Amino acid sequence: MTQQGAALQGYNNELVKCIEELCSRRDLLQKEIDKEEAEKTKLQRDLKLLSDELAKVNESLSKKLAHRAQYDRTIAETEAAYSKILESSQTLLTLVKREGQALGPAAAAGGAAGGNSRANRD
């Protein structure tokens, strides 16, 4: 019976060592879990801050893009109007030259001699 008791005591000691080893491994794993949970919490907080910042930047960018579109429209309308002014000026110049040629040189000289000059009209 003492042999059986000694064997039982040996098994008991080995079992206690195994349980202690498992507990030690579990404690190490728990430390890793705690560390990763803390990192997860930090990353989630950082992600929220970055998401908020991204939303602000997107909103600002959207407003600026809309404002730029207004500039583009204004510039396009102004350039179109300016082109029309240039075209009208060119047409007017052509018309004045044609009328001037149609009147001929005698009419221009006679008009100045007859007292119909612009200075007399103003």
Secondary structure, DSSP 8 states (H G I E B T S, - for coil): -HHHHHHHHHHHHHHHHHHHHHHHHHHHHHHHHHHHHHHHHHHHHHHHHHHHHHHHHHHHHHHHHHHHHHHHHHHHHHHHHHHHHHHHHHHHHHHHHHHHHHHHHHHHHHHHHTT--HHHH-
